[in-house]
Amino acid sequence: MNININWYPGHMKKTTESIKTNLKLVDIVYELLDARIPYSSQNPSINTILGQKKKIVVLNKSDLADPYTNNRWKKYYNENGIDCVFLNSSIGDGIDELIDLTKKTIDKKIIKVMIVGIPNVGKSTLINRIANRKSTKTGNKPGITKSIQWINSNDGIYLLDTPGVLWPKFEEENVGLNLAFVGSIKDEILDTLTLSLKLIEKLNSINKMFLINRYSLNNYIEEPDVILENIALKRGCLLKGSILDLDKAANIIIDDFRKGLLGRISLESPKEV
């Protein structure tokens, strides 16, 4: 059961070069990560690009991640001398803490901030929260922001938004899968059926009760394909002739995970780093 994930649009190379060029214009960088996958959602080239530039790691979508694992990640970053803030930018939780930490780190009346991160991690939503207005286009699909733009806020903070950036090659299959699970890679290029089976396998390894409770599964069998078939039956995913519509069931599972309907789930913990 293999899945090939390879997505690196041409604009991402241009964005990387633009980040390098514009870095000298800012005082500090917000590196936005997905709290469910802090390791996989960190572009491995960012630290090299940033060099000695001050940064704050912002772990967004923390409301979708396991609270206990969030605390472990916070301890991990603190022990490694990395400033971090956990955020739920969709409702604004953590914004005040982020602004306070920014002003504590950079003692200036006007602070210029660059926001970097992978596609669909919530950069535009964060900007809208800080700026208190809808200043940029947002969406639940990767690749909404296409160009670099400045946004002013009422807190003396100027935000430099950048398009989401992935990297040319995922050295670990697990990294590519995690990015696909959370929606940072366009679904159009993925084999959704195989991706759902991989997700079921991953969820089984964490806690099989997530699937059992959500889909009321009886006589639970751990084989991903059998689980998918049972979910299709439970949700009435049928084609003509009572044939199971496994593609529809696959999309249901992936969508439920991304929306947090399976529970608060972290796919990575510090011990894996």
C-alpha positions as CSV (number, residue, x, y, z in Angstrom):
1,M,0.0,0.0,0.0
2,N,2.2,2.8,-1.3
3,I,1.4,6.4,-2.0
4,N,3.4,8.8,-4.1
5,I,3.5,12.4,-2.8
6,N,5.4,14.9,-4.8
7,W,4.1,18.4,-5.0
8,Y,6.3,21.5,-5.5
9,P,4.7,24.1,-7.7
10,G,7.0,26.6,-9.4
11,H,5.8,29.6,-7.3
12,M,7.2,27.9,-4.2
13,K,10.8,28.3,-5.4
14,K,10.1,32.0,-6.1
15,T,8.6,32.4,-2.7
16,T,11.7,30.9,-1.0
17,E,13.9,33.3,-2.9
18,S,11.6,36.2,-1.9
19,I,11.7,35.2,1.7
20,K,15.5,35.4,1.6
21,T,15.4,38.8,-0.1
22,N,12.8,40.3,2.3
23,L,14.2,38.9,5.5
24,K,16.4,42.0,6.0
25,L,13.2,44.2,6.1
26,V,11.8,42.5,9.3
27,D,12.7,42.3,13.0
28,I,11.3,38.9,13.8
29,V,9.8,35.8,12.1
30,Y,6.7,33.8,13.1
31,E,7.3,30.3,11.9
32,L,3.8,28.8,11.8
33,L,3.5,25.0,12.4
34,D,0.6,22.6,12.6
35,A,0.3,21.6,16.3
36,R,-0.7,18.1,15.2
37,I,2.5,17.6,13.3
38,P,5.2,20.1,14.5
39,Y,8.0,18.0,13.0
40,S,6.5,17.3,9.6
41,S,5.1,20.8,9.2
42,Q,8.5,22.5,9.7
43,N,10.2,23.3,6.4
44,P,13.8,21.9,6.9
45,S,15.3,24.8,4.9
46,I,13.7,27.6,7.0
47,N,16.3,27.6,9.8
48,T,19.1,27.9,7.2
49,I,17.3,30.7,5.5
50,L,16.6,32.6,8.7
51,G,20.1,32.3,10.1
52,Q,20.4,34.4,13.2
53,K,17.1,36.2,12.7
54,K,14.9,36.1,15.8
55,K,11.8,33.9,15.5
56,I,8.8,32.6,17.5
57,V,7.4,29.2,16.7
58,V,3.7,29.4,16.5
59,L,1.9,26.1,16.8
60,N,-1.5,26.7,15.2
61,K,-4.6,24.5,15.3
62,S,-3.7,23.5,18.8
63,D,-7.4,22.9,19.5
64,L,-7.3,19.9,17.1
65,A,-4.2,18.4,18.8
66,D,-4.1,16.3,21.9
67,P,-3.7,18.6,25.0
68,Y,-1.2,16.4,26.8
69,T,1.0,16.2,23.7
70,N,0.7,20.0,23.3
71,N,2.2,20.3,26.8
72,R,5.0,17.9,25.9
73,W,5.9,20.0,22.8
74,K,5.9,23.2,24.8
75,K,8.3,21.6,27.3
76,Y,10.4,20.4,24.4
77,Y,10.7,23.8,22.8
78,N,11.3,25.5,26.1
79,E,14.1,23.1,27.0
80,N,15.7,23.8,23.6
81,G,15.6,27.6,24.2
82,I,12.9,28.2,21.5
83,D,10.1,30.7,22.1
84,C,6.8,29.1,21.2
85,V,3.1,29.9,21.5
86,F,0.2,27.5,21.0
87,L,-2.6,29.1,19.0
88,N,-6.2,28.5,17.8
89,S,-6.2,31.4,15.3
90,S,-9.8,30.6,14.1
91,I,-11.2,31.9,17.4
92,G,-8.2,34.0,18.6
93,D,-6.9,31.9,21.5
94,G,-3.2,32.6,22.0
95,I,-3.1,35.9,20.0
96,D,-2.6,38.1,23.1
97,E,0.2,35.8,24.3
98,L,1.9,36.0,20.9
99,I,1.7,39.8,20.7
100,D,3.0,40.1,24.3
101,L,5.9,37.8,23.5
102,T,6.7,39.6,20.3
103,K,6.9,43.0,22.1
104,K,9.0,41.4,24.9
105,T,11.4,40.0,22.3
106,I,11.7,43.1,20.1
107,D,11.7,46.4,22.0
108,K,10.6,48.8,19.3
109,K,7.5,51.0,18.8
110,I,7.0,49.5,15.3
111,I,7.8,45.8,14.9
112,K,7.9,44.2,11.4
113,V,7.1,40.5,11.4
114,M,7.4,38.0,8.6
115,I,5.1,35.0,8.7
116,V,6.3,31.8,7.1
117,G,4.9,28.3,7.0
118,I,3.6,25.5,4.9
119,P,0.3,25.7,2.9
120,N,-3.0,25.6,4.8
121,V,-1.4,26.1,8.2
122,G,-3.4,29.2,9.0
123,K,-1.1,32.1,8.2
124,S,-3.9,34.3,6.7
125,T,-6.3,33.5,9.5
126,L,-3.6,34.5,12.0
127,I,-3.0,37.8,10.2
128,N,-6.8,38.5,10.2
129,R,-6.9,38.0,13.9
130,I,-3.9,40.2,14.6
131,A,-5.1,42.9,12.2
132,N,-8.7,42.7,13.5
133,R,-10.0,42.8,9.9
134,K,-10.1,40.6,6.8
135,S,-6.9,41.8,5.1
136,T,-6.0,38.7,3.1
137,K,-7.7,35.9,1.3
138,T,-8.3,32.8,3.4
139,G,-9.5,29.3,2.6
140,N,-9.3,25.7,3.6
141,K,-7.3,24.7,0.6
142,P,-3.5,25.0,0.3
143,G,-2.1,27.7,-2.0
144,I,-4.6,30.5,-1.4
145,T,-1.9,33.2,-0.8
146,K,0.0,33.7,-4.0
147,S,2.2,36.8,-3.4
148,I,4.0,38.6,-0.5
149,Q,2.0,41.5,1.1
150,W,2.3,43.8,4.1
151,I,-0.6,44.2,6.6
152,N,-0.8,46.8,9.3
153,S,-2.3,46.0,12.8
154,N,-3.4,48.2,15.6
155,D,-0.7,46.9,17.9
156,G,2.3,48.6,16.2
157,I,3.0,45.3,14.4
158,Y,3.4,45.2,10.6
159,L,2.9,41.8,9.2
160,L,4.6,40.5,6.0
161,D,2.6,37.6,4.7
162,T,4.1,35.0,2.5
163,P,2.6,32.1,0.4
164,G,2.9,28.6,1.9
165,V,6.2,26.9,1.1
166,L,6.9,23.2,0.9
167,W,10.2,21.7,-0.1
168,P,11.1,19.8,-3.3
169,K,11.5,16.3,-1.8
170,F,10.2,14.6,1.3
171,E,13.1,12.5,2.6
172,E,10.7,10.5,4.9
173,E,7.4,9.0,3.6
174,N,5.9,9.7,7.0
175,V,6.4,13.4,6.6
176,G,4.7,13.5,3.3
177,L,1.8,11.4,4.6
178,N,1.3,13.7,7.7
179,L,1.2,16.8,5.4
180,A,-1.4,15.1,3.3
181,F,-3.5,14.0,6.3
182,V,-3.8,17.6,7.5
183,G,-4.5,19.0,4.1
184,S,-1.2,20.9,3.3
185,I,-0.9,19.1,0.0
186,K,-3.6,19.5,-2.6
187,D,-6.1,16.6,-2.5
188,E,-6.3,16.7,-6.3
189,I,-2.9,15.2,-6.7
190,L,-3.4,12.5,-4.1
191,D,-4.8,9.0,-4.2
192,T,-7.5,9.7,-1.6
193,L,-8.5,6.0,-1.2
194,T,-4.9,4.9,-0.3
195,L,-4.5,8.0,1.8
196,S,-7.5,7.1,3.9
197,L,-6.2,3.6,4.5
198,K,-2.9,5.1,5.6
199,L,-4.7,7.4,8.0
200,I,-6.7,4.5,9.4
201,E,-3.5,2.7,10.0
202,K,-2.0,5.7,11.7
203,L,-5.1,6.3,13.9
204,N,-5.1,2.6,14.9
205,S,-1.5,2.9,16.1
206,I,-2.5,5.9,18.3
207,N,-5.9,4.8,19.7
208,K,-8.3,2.7,17.8
209,M,-11.2,4.1,19.9
210,F,-11.2,7.3,17.7
211,L,-12.6,5.3,14.9
212,I,-14.8,2.9,16.9
213,N,-16.5,5.8,18.8
214,R,-17.0,8.0,15.7
215,Y,-18.4,5.4,13.4
216,S,-20.0,3.0,16.0
217,L,-17.9,0.1,14.7
218,N,-18.8,-3.4,16.0
219,N,-16.7,-6.5,15.8
220,Y,-13.7,-4.3,15.2
221,I,-11.0,-5.7,12.9
222,E,-7.8,-3.8,12.6
223,E,-7.2,-4.3,8.9
224,P,-7.6,-0.8,7.3
225,D,-9.5,-2.0,4.3
226,V,-12.0,-3.9,6.4
227,I,-12.5,-0.8,8.6
228,L,-13.0,1.4,5.5
229,E,-15.7,-1.1,4.3
230,N,-17.4,-1.1,7.6
231,I,-17.4,2.7,7.7
232,A,-18.9,2.8,4.2
233,L,-21.7,0.5,5.4
234,K,-22.3,2.6,8.5
235,R,-22.5,5.8,6.6
236,G,-24.6,4.4,3.7
237,C,-21.9,5.0,1.1
238,L,-23.4,2.9,-1.7
239,L,-23.3,2.9,-5.5
240,K,-25.9,1.3,-7.8
241,G,-26.3,-2.4,-7.0
242,S,-25.5,-1.9,-3.3
243,I,-21.7,-1.7,-4.2
244,L,-19.7,0.0,-1.5
245,D,-18.6,3.6,-2.4
246,L,-15.2,3.4,-0.8
247,D,-14.0,6.7,-2.3
248,K,-16.9,8.5,-0.6
249,A,-16.1,6.8,2.7
250,A,-12.4,7.7,2.3
251,N,-13.3,11.3,1.9
252,I,-15.5,11.2,5.0
253,I,-12.7,9.8,7.2
254,I,-10.2,12.4,6.0
255,D,-12.6,15.2,6.3
256,D,-13.7,14.1,9.8
257,F,-10.0,14.0,10.9
258,R,-9.2,17.4,9.6
259,K,-12.2,19.0,11.3
260,G,-11.4,17.4,14.6
261,L,-14.6,15.2,14.6
262,L,-12.6,12.1,15.5
263,G,-11.2,13.8,18.6
264,R,-8.2,15.9,19.5
265,I,-5.4,13.9,17.8
266,S,-1.6,14.5,17.6
267,L,0.2,12.5,14.9
268,E,3.6,13.4,16.3
269,S,5.2,13.7,19.8
270,P,8.6,15.0,20.8
271,K,10.0,11.5,21.3
272,E,9.8,11.0,17.5
273,V,12.1,14.0,16.8
